[in-house]
Amino acid sequence: MVLTRSKSNPNAAPAPKPVPPTKRKSNASANKAAKAAKTDSTPNITSAKDAVTMQAVVNEPVSDLVAIAPVDANDASVDATVTTTAMDGVTSTSTADAVAAAVAAAAATATVAAAVAAAANPTEANQTTTESGPPAPTAPEAATIPAPVDVLMVPTTEPVVASTEEPTIHTNTDANANANANANVDATTPATVLQPYEAIVSDIEGTTTSIVFVKDTLFPYVTSKLQDFLKRNWDSEEMKNAVEALRVQAAKDVADGIQDATLIATESIDASTEKVQEDVMASIAWQMKVDRKVGALKTFQGYMWKEGYANGDLKGDIYDDVAPALEQWKAEGKKIYIYSSGSIEAQKLIFGYTPEGDLLHYFSGHFDTTVGLKVEADSYTKIAEDIGLTPAKILFLSDNIKEIDAAKKAGFQAVVTDRPGNEPLTAEDRASNTVVKSFLEIPKPQ
């Protein structure tokens, strides 16, 4: 058989030069003499062929063998030793022209299909060559068969870009980062632009006034002076009305099964004044503990705070930027309102007794929870109707995101105040709202 080398191996040994005609003749004569001396046994050409093939396989990778043409040992035209050309120094000579012609013909007619099969599964081809005999014929030197390409399959829901270099995979992290960036742009761009407005409605606690003022000053004032206040004012008409409102609220709370709610007795032969006063103190105590926003409690608190402001025990607390902002809005012709869970009486006390003096002349009106809860959109709709403006012409200011959301739902424009001590705002809160630390930072309308 004949082994030829692929062009892909530059280090292969060159094929032996053809034997001159004169030497062929002498070799032919020698062959005739050898034939005459032959015995009945015939040289085993197949075994010689296998030995040379095995040596070639050992010294050269299978991938370097492009075409291997088998030779029939029983062919009558083969009457001499087999001429074999091997790689890496494995060579043998032949004097039989017929053998060379037969080998060339076999190599020329080798099928491409066999070469493709060998190229597609080189491992199997190598095993066949090593274990059972010569390797299967491969493509002739002139044929170029591209090697199979393994395509990496990546299990992912994200798009995969195929490349001749290295696959590029778009990960979930990149997708999420892009989605978040787009969401922030969409949310913050319109939120930072205010349209022209004609009125401002402001919250108090955490907006115009420090949130700790209510909890650290006003609430303790009520709880510490409640018993003495009841005794001193028990027979006044204002006290009787305030206690009756608390009694009605207590009966409703007990009927609704609210925890800790207790009834307030009515003064009679069976219920002394002291017993009724004890019921009032117990009702106020548990409601203030959970910071209830019901009207009856807020009215009673305002009733007590009025006395404290009047006698100098209390002083209204507002941020330094509030008075200048009120002055600016008033000069621009805007109407200013207060909407707080505190009673209207309590609102007026805070702004009527400030270190800057009485600021009540800046306000066009006040709203409390009698118009509705501050976290309900209907409350803001009622306020807009009362003011006489469309909701879009009103700007609402508050530190409470739930209140901001309710106002927006009703069609108000809104700005969140981020004052010291307020509930921390989330990244989402900041992304979807205009947030300021001072009234003087509120963006101008576009």
Buried (B, 14 or more C-beta within 10 A) or exposed (E): BBBBBBEEBEEBBEEEEEBEEEEBEEBBEEBEEEEEEEEEEEEEBBEBBBEBBBBBBEEBEBBBBBBBBBBEBEEEEBBBBBBBBBBBEBBEEBBBBBBBEBBEEBBEEBEEEBBBBBBEEBEEBBEBBEEEBBBBBBBBEEEEBEEEEEEEEEEEEEEBEEEEEEEEEEEEEEEEEEEEEEEBEEBBEEBEEBEEBBBBBBBBBBBBBBBBBBEEBBBEBBBEBBEEBBEEBBEEEEBEEBBEBBBEBBEEBEEEEBEEBEBBBEBEEEEEEEBBBBBBBBBBEBBBEEEBBBBBBBBBBBBBBBBBBEEEEBEBBBBEBBBEBBEEBBEEEBBBBBBBBBBBBBBBBBBBBBEEEEBBEBBEBBBBBEBBEBBBBEBBBBBBEEBEBEBBBBBBBBBBBEBBBBBBBBBBBBBBBBBEEBEEBEEEBBBBBBBBEBBEBBEEEE
